[in-house]
Amino acid sequence: MTNEKVRIRRDIASMSAYTPTTSLDVFAERLGIAPGNLIKLDANENPFGPSPKVIEALAALPNMQVYPDPESGRLRELLADYTGVPAERILCGAGADELIELILQLFIEPGDVIINTPPTFAMYSFNAPLYHARAVDVYRRADFSIDVAAIQQAVERHSAKLVILCSPNNPSGDLIASEDIQALLELPATIVVDEAYIEFAEGGSLERWVGEYPNLIVLRTLSKWAGLAGLRIGYGLFPRALMPHLWKIKQPYNVNVAADLAARVSLLDIEFLRERVRQLVRQRQRLEVAFAELPFLAPYPSQANFVLNRVDGMSAADFRDRLARAGIIARYYQKPRLEDCIRISAGTPAQVDRLLEVLRTIAKNEF
Ligand SMILES: *Cc1c(COP(=O)(O)O)cnc(C)c1O
C-alpha cells in the first residue's frame, strides 16, 4: 500500500481495522431470516424511529441544492430552550462522534494524554491516536463506578489535558455520581461528559453546570432518544472561552440540511418524543426484572435504554448465538471487565415480548 509516491501515515498503515456492527442484511443472510423479521437490539437505537413529523418534513425537504447554515442558528436556539444553556455556548456536529473528534483536534498536541475510563464507549480510545493523543486507561471498579482517586493521580502524573467520561455509561448503564464529577472538575484538566443517554436517566444532567465551570464540556445527541441515529446530529455544551476556537476549526457544513431540519422538528414535537422515551424506559425496566429472574443472567442496574448482563452457567457467545438463531441481535463483548457480558437494548413492547419468550425457551434449554 505504501510506496515512495504514496506515503500514508505509518501508524495508520499498521493499525488494525475498526469493526463496526454487522449490517442487518448480512446478519439476515447468514441466519436465513428476512431482514424485516430480525429484532435489532445491539446498538441502542430507538426502535420507534423518529417523530412522524420528521418523516413528513423530510419528505418535503426544501433547498437541498443550497449549503446548510454553517451556524445551525435556528437549531441552536431550540437547543438553548431545551437545555437551558445559551445558544452562544452550543455547537452542533454530525453526531456526538464528530464533537469528540473536534475536541481532540482543539486540545491535543502530539503525545498529550487523555484519560479514558473503560469499560466505556470505544470511540474515545479509537479516536485518540488518530489525533496523536495517548489514551491512558483508568479502569472502572467492578460495579462500574469511576475511580476518582486513580483518575486524579493519572491526571497529575501525565499532565493529562482531557478526562473523557460517559454518563450514563455505555455499556454498563450507570450514571456517574455528581460528587465524583465535582471532584474531577477541581483538576487542572478539562472534563468531557458524554450524555448520549441522559434523556433515559432520572435527573443527573450536568447541563446546569456548563458555564459555572470553565473546564466542563457536555456532549449530547439526538441519535438515541429522538431516533435520528441515521441522520447524524449531536451537539456539545461548552465553556464560553472555547467557542471562538471551536468555530475556527469546525467544518463549515458539518450538519446537513436534512439533519438540521429533523432535529428542529423533533425539538418542536418534544412531548410526543418524551412519551416514547418513557415507553422505552418502561421496556428497559421490564428487561431488568425479567433478566434478574433468569438463572443464567445477572443484569446491572441501568439508567439508559439498554441493560448489560453477566451471563452465568453458559458462555456469553453461546447465549448470543442462541438469540441470533431466534432472530434477535444483541451486543457481545470480549474485553477486560466485560467478560461473559451481553448488552441488550430496550425494544418496542412487541420486541420485548418476543425476546422474553425466547429467553424462557432458552431457560428450558430448548434452543
Ligand atoms: C451512540 C453513542 C454516541 C453516538 O452519538 P452520535 O451522535 O450518533 O455520534 C455517543 N456516545 C455514546 C456513549 C454512545 O453510545
The ligand as a Gaussian input file, in Angstrom:
#p B3LYP/6-31G(d) Opt

LIG

0 1
 C      -24.378000       6.124000      20.473000
 C      -23.378000       6.903000      21.249000
 C      -22.835000       8.080000      20.764000
 C      -23.015000       8.428000      19.334000
 O      -23.623000       9.599000      19.164000
 P      -23.830000      10.101000      17.682000
 O      -24.484000      11.398000      17.960000
 O      -24.689000       9.114000      16.988000
 O      -22.482000      10.247000      17.060000
 C      -22.020000       8.846000      21.562000
 N      -21.694000       8.420000      22.777000
 C      -22.166000       7.275000      23.267000
 C      -21.788000       6.849000      24.622000
 C      -23.000000       6.472000      22.507000
 O      -23.404000       5.290000      22.971000

